[in-house]
Amino acid sequence: MAKRELPAWDAGGPVGHGELRWTEPQAAPPPAAPRAPNPRPAAYLGDADRRPDGHARRVRDGDRARFLELVLGPDDAASTAFVDVLLRRGVEVGAIYLDLLGPTAVTLGEMWVEDTCDFFDVTVAVGRLQRAVRELGQGFVMSGDPAHPDAAGAGRVLLSCVPGDQHTLGMYMVAEFLLRDGWGVRVGTPATADELGALLRDEWFDVVGFSAACDARLLALRHEVAAVRRHSRNPHVRVLVGGRIFVEHPELAARVGADGFATSAADAAGRARALLGTRPD
């Protein structure tokens, strides 16, 4: 079957050009309120799955397969209930982001490209993943350690795709890890290069992060990195890139003009802080 381009979606569903979010760093956050349990089928949770004291469980291959079935299924609440089951089983939120939601998004993209899943089903499924990211986000950010010497005031970061690219789920997961680390985060999908340039001229950012999933976007990304340096109010702005293509081919980060790359959402905060340490005094 002929391959096709991925459908466009944004944090709230299909296509939302230029939608941006700004969040200041969390400083010494209050304890998070207890999470209200979601209704769930009793069969999802057996005694063998309950969390032993002091032991955090991992996302299993079977969990990923079952979750994929649920996000593609007819029950809109089933995937949310399953995530709640994993939390009760002792799986940490960071692991749910990295080992469940992220791989499921990749699988959905592959299913669309290979024409084994239609546009409607993929769009609904991705919307359910985005809802999970939002529901988990507040508690995850608040769970950062306020006693850590670098827990607040890390700096400001703009996360973006190449203008016109709407695949933002991974960026929103990166944003949660950065917020937890004390960064002020703005994340969005400028519809044009001019819109991105105007934003960079109007606001100060210490780091600009781009996401690219495949090599087809690398030439455009190289142009955008050059535009960041040309338009940024911060003459020493640092550029961080991420996405599967850079994990598989790390040398491409330098070729597009970036200062560094992150291998995962969890890796992004540390990489961004390291880049700040390379700025001239």
N, C-alpha and C positions, 0 to 999 in steps of 0.2 A: 504494500500500500504506500501511496505517496505520503511523505512527511509534510507537516504543516507547522506554521508558527503557533506559539503558545497564545492563548487568549489573554486579553488584558483585564487585570483586576486591581483594585485598590483596597484600602483597609475596610471600607464600608461596603464592598461589593464590586460590581463591574465598573470599570473606568471612572476615575475621579481626578481629572487633570488639575495639577497645581495645588492640591490639598496639602496643607502643612500643619505641623504641630510643634509647639514650643513648650518646653517644660524646664523649669529651673531645677538645679540639683536638690536632692533631698538631704537636709542637714539634721542629724540627730533625730530621726523619725520616731514617733510614738509607736508602741507595740501595735501590731496589726490586730484588728478585730478577728475573732474566731470565724472561720469560713463556714457558712451555712451549707450543710450537706444537700446534694441534689437527689431527687428521687432516682432509684436505680433498681433494676431487676436483681432479686436476691441471688440468682444463679451466678452473677458476675463475681461475687466475693465469697470465697470459701475459707475455711479455717487455715488451710495451707498458705493462703495468700496474705494473711494478716501480719502486720509488722512486728517483728520481735523488738524488744526494747534495745535502743541504741544501734539498730541495724537498718541501713537504708538500702532498699531493694533497687534493682536495675530494671529498665524497660527490656522486655524479652522479645525475641523474634515473633513469638505468637501474639504478643500484645500489639505489635505493629500491624500484623496481618488482620487481627480482629478490628483494630481501630480503622483501618482502611475500609473494611466492609461497612462499618458503622457510618463513616462520613459520607459514603456513597449510598447509604440506605435511605429508606423512607421516613425513619423516625428522627425528627430534628433534634430531640433531646438525648438520643442514645449516645452520641459521641461525647457530649458534656458529662453524662453520667459515668462513662467509662474513664474519663480523665479523673473524676472524683474518686473512683475506685482505686486508681493508681496512687493517688495522694494518700488515701487511707491505708494502702498497702505499704507505704513508706517510700515511694519513689519521689525524689526531690524535684521541685519545679524546674530547675535548670536542666535536669535529665529529660524531663518531659519536652522542653523546648528542643533540645539538641538531638535526642534519640527517638522521639516520637513525632512531634509536629514537623520538624525539618525534613526527615526522611519521607514522611507521608506526602509532603508538598512536592518533593522530587519525584516520587512515584506517580503522583497525579499528573505532573508535567510530562513524564514519559508516556503515560497512557494517552494523553491528548495528542502528543506528537505522533505516536504510532497508530492513532485513530482507533484505539480500543475503548475510548470513553468519549461521550459527546460533550459539546460545549456547556449545555445546561447542567449536567451532572458534575462536571469539573468545577464550574462556577459555584454551585451550591456547596460542594465539598470544601473548596477553598474558603468560602465564607464561614463555614463551621470551624476551620482551623484558625481563622482570624479572630473569631469570637473567643476561642480558647485562649489565644495569646492575650487578648484584652482582659479576660476574666482572671487569668493567672497573674497579670502584670503587677497590680497594685501590691498584693501580698509579697511578690518576689522582690520588688524594689524596696519595700519596707523591711525586708529580711536582711538587708545589708548591715554590716557591722559599723555603727556610728563611732565606736571607739578606735577604729582603724585610723592611723595617722593621715591617710589619704582619702578618708571617707567622704569628704565634701570639698566643693570648690575645685574640681579637677579642671574645668574649663568648659568651653562651648564647642559643640560639634554639630555639623550639618550632615545628615545622611541622605543620599539621593541615588536614584538610578540615572542612567543616561537619559536626558530629556526625551520624552515620548515613550519610554519603556515603563510599563505599569506594574511590574512584578515585584511587589513590595513586602511580601510576607516575611522574607528573611531579614529585611531592614528593620521591621518592627520588632523582631526578636533581638537583633543587635541593640536596638534602642533600649530595651528593657535591661540588658546587661550593663549598658553604659549608665543609665539612670541609677541603677543599683550601686555603681561605682562612684557616684557623685557628680556626674557630668550634667550640664544643661544640654538638652537634645532638641534639635529640630529635624523632623523627618518629613520628606515629601517627594513628590514626583513632578517637577517643573515640566510644563508641556513643551517649552522651547528653550533653546540655549540663551536667548535674550532674557527670559524670565529668571533663569538661574544666575546670570550675570548681574541682573538688577538686585537680586537678593544678596549676593556677595558684596556688592558695593554699599548696600544699605546697612548691613549688620556685620558684626565682628564674629568670626569663628576661628578657633584655634586649630581645629582639624576638620577637614571635609572628607567624608567617606563615601565611596561609590561601590555599588554591587554590580557584578556582571556574571552571568551564568555560562556564557558560551563565547567562543572566539569570534562569532559573527558581530559582536558589539565592541570589539577591542579598538578598532580604528576610531569609532565615534568616541569611545572612552578616552583615548589619547587626546583627542581634540578638546574634550571637556576638562581634562586635567590641566592642559595648557591654559584654557580659559579661566579656570579657578585662579591660577597664579597671576593672570593678567588683570582680573577684575577684583580680587579680594582686597578688602580694607586692611587686612592683616598682611604685611609684606613678608612675614615668615610663616604663613599658613602651611600646614602639613597635610598631605593627601594620603589617605589609607584606602586600599581596595580590598575587596573580598568576593567570594563566590567560588564555585566548584572549579572553574577554569584555573584560578590561581593556586588552589590546593594541588591540582594535578600538574601545573606548570608554573612554579614560583618565579621563574625568570621573567615571566610576562609582566610582573608588577613594575619592574624597572623599565621595560620597553614602553609601557603606557605613560611613563613619567611619574609614577607614584613614589612616595617615600618609603612605603612599606605595605605589607598585606597581612590580613588576619585569616587564620585557617578555620575559624568558627566564630559564632556569636560570642561564646565565652572567652575567646582569645582576644576579641576586639578591644576591650578596655585596657588590658595590659599593653597591647601594641600601641594604642593611642597615647597612653602615658609615656611610653618609651620615646615616641616621636616628639612629645613636648620637651623631653630632655635633650633633644638634638638642636633646639633653637639657639641661635646666637644670643648672648647676653645684651 
